């Protein structure tokens, strides 16, 4: 267990490309959200779900975005305000293949940094990353300034980027970072293509 950290599952998105609520999509007999919750509960004593509006089907603590159109950044700001631990691990609800080994590996890089962010195929993955409570002020400032992108906020933080070569032993195919954004992604996941 990573006791000094709260897992925050971001489940407040529009799901525009999917055309339906991603959190409630079924894959292998459970919803995407249930799948991510199950993995996070193996790793963290506290798991919360960040939502735009309360979800009756969830029996975990929920934190509602203060700025409904603020995207993942709004979810992170609300979550960082609501936690009692010095760290959060933020993960999107559409990433059902995150493996505990990757999370544990990333957790080991937190010392002396404000954030630990994996980089896959040259792209930072801010929705499968650790953030210190000290990230709240710069994140809130960005949100207030209508700068909603997480990658822009990362430029203001002391970030330890973890490249894919470092993660391959924990997740040889890097499936942890496959997010289901479209119906085609879900079909690929169901057919074992990823």
Secondary structure in CASP SS format (residue, H / E / C, confidence):
PFRMAT SS
TARGET T0000
AUTHOR 0000-0000-0000
METHOD secondary structure of the structure
MODEL  1
X C 1.00
X C 1.00
X C 1.00
X C 1.00
X E 1.00
X E 1.00
X E 1.00
X E 1.00
X E 1.00
X E 1.00
X C 1.00
X C 1.00
X C 1.00
X C 1.00
X C 1.00
X C 1.00
X C 1.00
X C 1.00
X C 1.00
X C 1.00
X C 1.00
X H 1.00
X H 1.00
X H 1.00
X C 1.00
X E 1.00
X E 1.00
X C 1.00
X C 1.00
X E 1.00
X E 1.00
X H 1.00
X H 1.00
X H 1.00
X H 1.00
X H 1.00
X H 1.00
X H 1.00
X H 1.00
X H 1.00
X H 1.00
X H 1.00
X H 1.00
X C 1.00
X C 1.00
X E 1.00
X E 1.00
X E 1.00
X E 1.00
X E 1.00
X E 1.00
X C 1.00
X C 1.00
X C 1.00
X C 1.00
X C 1.00
X C 1.00
X C 1.00
X C 1.00
X C 1.00
X E 1.00
X E 1.00
X E 1.00
X E 1.00
X C 1.00
X C 1.00
X C 1.00
X C 1.00
X C 1.00
X C 1.00
X H 1.00
X H 1.00
X H 1.00
X H 1.00
X H 1.00
X H 1.00
X H 1.00
X H 1.00
X H 1.00
X H 1.00
X H 1.00
X H 1.00
X C 1.00
X C 1.00
X C 1.00
X C 1.00
X E 1.00
X E 1.00
X E 1.00
X E 1.00
X E 1.00
X E 1.00
X C 1.00
X C 1.00
X C 1.00
X C 1.00
X C 1.00
X C 1.00
X C 1.00
X H 1.00
X H 1.00
X H 1.00
X H 1.00
X H 1.00
X H 1.00
X H 1.00
X H 1.00
X C 1.00
X C 1.00
X C 1.00
X C 1.00
X C 1.00
X C 1.00
X C 1.00
X E 1.00
X E 1.00
X E 1.00
X E 1.00
X E 1.00
X E 1.00
X C 1.00
X C 1.00
X E 1.00
X E 1.00
X E 1.00
X E 1.00
X E 1.00
X E 1.00
X E 1.00
X E 1.00
X E 1.00
X E 1.00
X C 1.00
X C 1.00
X H 1.00
X H 1.00
X H 1.00
X H 1.00
X H 1.00
X H 1.00
X H 1.00
X H 1.00
X H 1.00
X H 1.00
X C 1.00
X C 1.00
X C 1.00
X C 1.00
X C 1.00
X H 1.00
X H 1.00
X H 1.00
X H 1.00
X H 1.00
X C 1.00
X C 1.00
X C 1.00
X C 1.00
X E 1.00
X E 1.00
X E 1.00
X E 1.00
X E 1.00
X H 1.00
X H 1.00
X H 1.00
X H 1.00
X C 1.00
X C 1.00
X C 1.00
X C 1.00
X C 1.00
X C 1.00
X C 1.00
X H 1.00
X H 1.00
X H 1.00
X C 1.00
X C 1.00
X C 1.00
X C 1.00
X C 1.00
X H 1.00
X H 1.00
X H 1.00
X H 1.00
X H 1.00
X H 1.00
X H 1.00
X H 1.00
X C 1.00
X C 1.00
X C 1.00
X C 1.00
END
